[in-house]
Amino acid sequence: MGRAHSLREICGGLACCEGKLKHLGIPLAPKRSTLAYPNEHRPWELYQTVFTQLLGKCQDLAAGLGGRKKFRFKNILMSLDGSVIDLSVWLCDWAKFRRTKGAIKLHLLLDHDGYWPSFAVLTEGKASELKVARSLHFQPGTLLAIDRGYIDYDWFAKLTRQEVHFLTRMKENAVYQVKMEYAVPQNRNVVSDQVIYFPSQAKGDQEPCLFRRVELFFKALKQNLKVKSFVGASENALRIQIWTALIAILLLKWLHHLSKAKWSLSNLASMLRLNLFTCRDLRKWLDDPFRTPPITPGPEQLTLGIG
């Protein structure tokens, strides 16, 4: 949240705020070695568990609010994507991706009802996105948005039989047959609207699954979670940082969900960054950020009851 890019920068920034840290019950800012040791030895699975439990808590609390903010889609809308995070092969030799390049891959499932990250897993850079996707289970009626890296006609047929809808871009060399043509609406971006099937799925007397092919003028946009720099080079430290980033994004989305002020998520993140060590009533500040004054902490010195 503070955009610190190294352990030294983190420790220096906290040391500059030492007076405010004492109000949080932290007498001294941590040293660089104090953060480096758990970064190397504390299991990253701890942060994965925190993320999972926090996600469940946010979902339960959101359900308890009675759905004050609803998404316009009637179906459950999910986006599934796998993002390659480039690493230095010289610093992170455990994450070999190519001969001169290191990488890991973050597989993320985004729920558009509140934009909660519903599923996240870290794998080596060469891991197949499709293999991870096949292990997921979706509720009937879900609309799944995916890119061409997930194209597998047998998996598409399985999703169809499970009453899960999906949306993806078609490969240019795809072999298909048109079964039905729909009329194209006037003055819209739709070029053609067809029901198709893939001959490769026609096995024996079994009827192949039918799919809807809609050709548009625009392309789908790909959204990635970007982590630009790392404060550790080991695999454990890197996984800790990514899960910590996911926890931070989840908390940020929850605050955005609670806020009544009309500001974007990026503006909320910027304002929080400027007020990380300012003592404020957070709930009031979220609704009216420019009229909620800072809180002056009471004195730490106790008064003697001598009369």
N, C-alpha and C positions, 0 to 999 in steps of 0.2 A: 504493500500500500504506500510506503514511503519512497519507493523507487530507489532503494539502496542496492548497489550492484556488487558488493563484496562484504565479507565478514568484517573487515577493517572499517568500512563505511558504516555498517550497522552499529558496531560498538562505539565508534566516534560520535555518531548521531545520538545514541542513547546517553553517552557521557555528557553531551551538551545539555541534555534535559534531565540531569540527575536530580535537580530540585523537585521536578514534577514526578519523577519516578518514585520518590519517597512517599508521595500521597497514594501510590499504588501498592505500598508495602515492600518496595524494592530499595534497600538502602544504598546499593552500589550498582553502577552499570556493569554488565558482564564483560569479561575480557575475551579477546579473540579465541584463546585456547579453550575457554569455557564453552563457547558455541561450537568450535571445531570438533571437540571430542564426541559429543552426542551426535553430531552430524555424521560422524564416521561409524559410531557403534550402536546408536539407538535404532531399533528395527523400523524400517519405513512402513511396515504393516500397521504400526500404531496409528499413523496419520491416515492411512486408508480406512481404518476402523472409525476414526473420528469423523471423517468425511461421510461415511455411510450412515452412521448414527445421527449426525447432524442433518443430513438430507431427510431421513425419516421424521425427525423432530419438526423440521420446517414444513414438510408435507402434512403432518398431523395438525400443526397450528394453522396452516392455511385452510385446511378443511373445516376447522373449528370457527374460522372467521365468516363462514357462510358464503364463500365465493364472491367477495366484494368486487374483485377484478376478474372478469371472465374473458376468455379468448373467443374470437369470432367463429372458429371452426367447431362444427358439431362433433366431428370425429377427434379422437386423440391424435395429435400431430407430433411426430417424433422426427428428429434429424440424427442420422448416424454417420460418423466420419472418422477416418483414421489420419492423424496428422504426424508427419515425420519431423522430429526435432533434431536438427543438425548439431553434432558435437565434434570437438577436436579429437581425431583418432590418436594423437600423440598424448593428450592429457587423459583421455578416457579410452584406454586400449581394450577395455572390457566390452565396449559398445561398437564393435567393428561392423560397418555397413558396406563399405566398398574399400578398395585397397588404400586409398588416401582419405577416407571420409568415415567418420563415426556418426551414429544416429540411434535414437530409440523412437518408438512409435506410441502415440497416445490415441487410444480408441475411446471415443466419447459419444454417448447417446444423450441428446438434448431434448427435454420435454418442453414444448412451446407453451404449455399452460403454466405461465409463470417463468418459463425459461430455466427450469431447474436442470442441472446435469444429473440424469437418472442413472447413468452407468459409466464407469471409467475404468480402464485397465491399461497398464504400461507393459509393452513387450519390446523385444529387440526390433531394430529397424527393418529387418527382412521378413518379419512375421506377416502372414497373410491377413488382410482385413476381413476377407470373406470367412476364414476359419473362425474368427471371433464372432462375426455376425451370426453364423449358424448356431452358435451356442446360446443365443439370446432367445427369450420367449416374449411375445407381444400379445396383448389382449385383443380379442376379436373386435374388429371395427377400427383398429389403429391405422393411421395413415403414416407411412414411413417414407421420409425423403432421404435418398441416398445418391451417391455419384456412380460413375461407370465402373469404378473399382470393385463394386459389389455385384456386378452382373453375373448371374448364374441362373440359367433357365430352370434347372431342377429346384433350386431354392425358391425361385419366384413361384413355381407351381405349388410348393409346400406352403408358402405364405398365403397363396390364394385359397387353398383348401382349408386353411386355418382362419379364413375370413379376415386376413390382414391385407390392407391396401398398401401399395407402394408407388412411389414416383421417382423416376430416374431418367437420365439421358441415354438414348439408344446408341449402340455402337454403329459406326458408319457401314461396316461390312456385315451387319446382322442379316441372316437369311430367314425370311418370314413370308407368310402367305396372308393376303387380305381376305377376311371372311365377310366383312360388312363395312359399308361406308355411311357415315352420318353427314347430314347437311352442315356446312360451315356457317356460323353466324356472321351477319353482315357487320362491317365497321368494327371488327375485333381483331386481335392479334393472332387468331387461329388460322393456320394455313390448311390443315387437313385433320380429319377426325375419323379414325378407323378402329375396327375390331380385328385383331390379327392372331395368328398362332405360329409357333415355330415347328417346322416339319421334323426337326431332330427329336422332338418329344413324342412323335407319333410312333408308339411301340406296340406292334401287334394290332389288336382290335381296340386298344385303349384310346379314347379321345384325348387329344392334347388340350391343355388349358388355354383359355382365350384371354387375351390382354387388350387393353385400350391403348392405342397409339395416337397421341395428340402432338402435332408439330406446331411449334411456336416461333415467334420472331426473336425471343430473348432467351438467354441462358440462365441456369440456376447459379446462384452465388455460393461460394464455399466459405464457411466461417471456421476459423481456427483459434484455438487458445494459444497465444504466443507467450513464451517465456524466453526473453532475449538474452539473459546472462545467468550464470550459475555461480553460487558461492562455494561450491565443492566439486571435486573432480571424480570422487568415487561413485559407484553405482548407487550405493545406499543414500549418499548425500543428495544425488540428483533426484532420486525417487521421492525423498522427503520434501524437496523443494517443490516438485510438481504437485504432490498431494496437498502441500500447504497452500499453493496457488489456487487449487480447486476449492479448498476450504474458504479462502479469502473471497473468491468469486461467489461462492454460495452465500456467505454472510452478506456480501454486497447486494446480491439479488434479493435477499430477504428484507434488508433495510429499504430497498427500492419498492418492494411489494407493500411494506407498511406505510410508506410516505404518502401524504396527500398532496404534496407539492408537485407541480408539473415540471419536473426536470428529467433530463436524460440520464441514463446509467453512467455515461462518461462524466457528466457534470457532477453527479453525486460522488463518484470516485475522486475527482479533483478536489472537491470541497472537503471530503473526509481527509484527504492527504494533508490539507492545510490546517486541519484541526485535530490531528492525531493526539496531541498532548494538551489540548484545551479542555478544561473541565466544563462540560455542558450537560443539560438535560437532553439526552439523545432523542427521545420520542418527540419532544416539543421542537427540537432543532430540525428534525426530518420534515415536519409539516410547515415550519416557518423559519427557514435558516437565517434570514436577515434581520429578524426581530427577536431572536432568542439570545439574551445576553449570557456571557460566560458566568460560571459560578465561582465565587471566591471561596476557596477552602478555608475552613476554620483554623485557628492557631493550634499548633501542636503542643505548645506549652500549657500545662495544666495549672489552674489557679488553686492556691491553698485556701481552704475554708477557715481562715483565722478571723474571728470577729472581735 
